[in-house]
Amino acid sequence: MATRLGTHLMALHSQLLWEPVERRVRATLDGATDLDTLDAALVWEPRRVVPMYAVPPGDLAGVLEPRPPAPAPSVLPPVLGPVNFGLHTTPGRSFDLVVAGARVPDSAFAPDDPDLGGRVVVEWAPFDWLEEATPVVGHPHDPFKRLDLLAADRHVVVSVDGVVLADTHHPVALHETLVPTRWYLPPEDVRLDLLAPSTSTTTCAYKGHARYWSLPSRDGRPAVEDLAWSYPDPLPEAAAVRDHVCFYAERTDLVVDGSPVPRPVTPWSSPAEHERS
């Protein structure tokens, strides 16, 4: 019986995973170096879909001070992103990191697993990170993930409740491991006049910093928040989607070459859609 690889990889999120890396990793806070290591490992806690760096305590510039672990909620989603670092899904010890008299609360965690060699996982958000001499945003890069950005000539139409929001024959198809195909559309083929800028922003480790648009309520139709996004200044590897607009396939009606595309159920779907699936 053949195994579908994507399904197998998603099933691994129930386990504590790690992978050694061969690169220099540094983190700074307010310009001061807080860690510098050649012995980092990537660690995926159970349910975490992105890794974090774990480093030997001796490669930290500060002092680790134990703290009580944050209580876990009784119900957790199937997968967790890089936020809420203090929530841990594997046994271990939590710490504050104190550097030059400054305390970074709940910013380090030592899993109770001997394979990690005593390394501690370090929170990403408070620090500025370098892999070798290259800045990294969002979270460490996953060596088992990839992006393919392909210029396409498919006919892509995006609508909500019968209102066409985009219609193009010049999309860029972005294929990312374990993520539905994302269609990035030229802004001239998007009805930006029907959308309103959102205050929301997100950061992708592979694409950069995104801005969002919402669909306001109109003619009795409810508003749809953060329906679409774009990267005005993407990272070099995602330059092909600069200023292009991408709509959530989970929240819109997508038609490609005349064929409707079923709405996928992903971490970005609503709770009701997860229940129906």
N, C-alpha and C positions, 0 to 999 in steps of 0.2 A: 504494500500500500504506500503510495507516494505521499510525502508530507508537503503541504503548502508552506513555503518558507516564511511568508509574512505572518501567517497564523502562529507558526512555531515561535517566531521572534516576539510577538506580542505576549505569548504565554509565559515567556521568560521574565516578565515584569513582576511575577510573584516571588522572585528570588533576589537575594543579595548578589550582585554581580560586580566584578572588578577586572581591570585590565591595566597592566603596567604601560607607561608611556616613556618614550625616549626623546624628551625635549626639556629644556630649561623652563621652569615656570616661576614667575615672580608676581607678587601682589603688593600694591602700595596703598596707603591711606593718607590723604593730605600731603602727598609727596614723599612720605617716609616709607621705606621698604619694610613690610611686615612678614614676608616670607620669600625665600629664594632657595629653590631646590632643583636637583637633578635626579631626584628619586620619587617623583610623584606617581600616583596611580589614579585612574578614573574609577569612580565608584557609583553604581546605580543602586540606590536603596529600593526595596520592594515597592512597586507601583510608580516609581519615578521614571519618567520617559526620557529624561536627559541626565547626563552624568555630572558629578562634581569632582573636584580634585581633592585627593587625600594625600597628605604629606607627612614626613617624619616630624615629630614634635621638635626635634633639635634644629630643624630648618625654619622654625618660626622665630621671629625677632622678639616676640612678647612672651608673656606668661599665661598659661592655661589655668583658670580658676574654676573648679567644679561648680555646677549649678543644678538644681532639680530639673528633670526633663519636662517639657511641656506636655500636658495631657493630650492624648489623641482623642478625637471625636469618635462617637460610637459608630458612625457610618462614614465611610470614606468612598470617594469616587473610584472608579476602576483604575484610573491613572492620575498621577499628580505631576504638575509642571515644576519649574525651578523655584517657585515662590514658597513662602511658609517653611523656610529652612528648619525652624525649630520643631516642626512636626516630623518625627522619625518613625519608620515602620519596621525597624529591626532593633534588637536589644543593643544597648550601648550606653555611653556616658556623655553628657552634655557639658559644655564649658563656655565661659566668657573668655575672650582674648583681651588681655591688657597689654597695651604697647605704649611706652613712654608716658605712663600715667593715664592714658585714654582707654576707657573700657568699651569694647564692642560686645554687647550682650548676646548670648546664645548664638555665637558665631563659629563654634567648632564642635565636632561630634566624633567620638571614637567608637566605632562599631565593635561589638564583642565577637570578633572573628579573627582567629590567629593567622589566616592567610593574608591579612592586610599588614602584618608585621608591625602593629602598633601605630600605624598611620592614623591621622585625624583628618576628617573631612572638614573643609573650611567653606563657610558661607561665601557666596559670590558677590551679592549685591553691594555691600559697603565698600568694596575695594575696586581699584583699577588693576586690570590683569594684563600680563604679557606672557605670550608663549614665544620663547626665544626673544627677539626684539620687536615682535608684532603685537599690537594691541588686540585684545579679544573682548567682545561684548556678549552679554546675554547669559552665556554658560560655556563651559569647555566644549570644543568640537568633539562630536561622536565619530570615532574612526570607522564605525560600521554603518554610517549614514552617508548619503550623497545627494547632490542636487544636479539635475539636468535641465537646462534652459534651452528650449528648442523653438526657434522661429517657425510658425506654422501658417498654413493658408486655409485652415478650417473655418467654417461659418459658425460663429458663436453668438448666441442671443441669450441675454439675461433679463428676466422679468420678475415682478412680484405682483400677484393678484391681477395679472393681465396687463400691467403697465410695463412696457419695455424700457429698461434702464440702459441697455447697451446692445449694440449690433455691429459686429465687425467680421471681416475676412482676414484680419492681420493680427491675430493674437500671438502671444508668446506662451507656450505651454511649459509650466514649471512642474517637473516630476521630482518629488522628494520621498525618500524611503518611508513607507508606512503612512503616507499622507495622500489624500485624494489629489488627482491632477488639479492644479490651480491654473486658471486661465487669466493671464494678465493682458489687459485690453488697452489699446492706444486711447489717450484721453479724448481725442477728437471723435471717437466712436462711442463715448459714454455720455449719457444725459446728466451731466453734472449739474444742470439747472434744476433737476428734480431732487438733488441730494443737498444735504447741509453738512458743513464741516463739524466734526466731533472733536471734543477735547481729549479723547482717548489717544494713547500712544502705546506701542509695544516695541520690544527689541528682539530681533532674531539673530542668533549667533552666526548665521550663514548669510543673511541678507541685509541686516542693519536695522535702522530705526524707522518704524512705520507710523504714518498718520492715517486717520479714519474718517469715513463719512457715514451719516445716518440717513434714512429715508423718513422725512417728517410725515406726520398724520395728514391726511388729505381726503376730502370727500367721504368721510366716514371710515376710511382705511386706517388701521392703527399704525403708529410709528414703528419702524424697525431700527433699533439702535446698532451702530457700528456694523453696518452691512457690508462695507467695502473698505479697502485700504490701498495705500501705495507707498513706495519708497522713493522720496524725492532725492535722496543722496545714498544710494545703496552701496554696500561693500563691493570691491572690484569683481568678485566672482558672480555677483548678481546684477552687473551693470546693464544687462539686456532688458531689465524690467524698470529701469529708471522712469518715474512719473507715470508708468502704466497703472491701471486700476484693476484690482482683483476683487471679486465678490465672493462671499461665503457660499459655496454650493449647498451648505447645510441650511441656508436661510433664504434661498432664492430658487426660482425655476430656471434651470439651465437646459438649453437645447444646442446640440452640437451637430452640424450637418443635417439638420432636420429631425434628429432623434432626441427625444427628451432623456435627460440624464437623471436617474433617481437620486433623491437627496441622500447623501451618505450619513451614517451615524458615526460620529467622531467625538473626541473630547470637546469640540466646539458646538455640538448639538445641544438643544434644550433638554432639561430633565424629562419632559414629556416624551420627546422623541426617543430617549434612552429607554424609557419604560415600554414604549410600543415595540421597540426592537427585541 
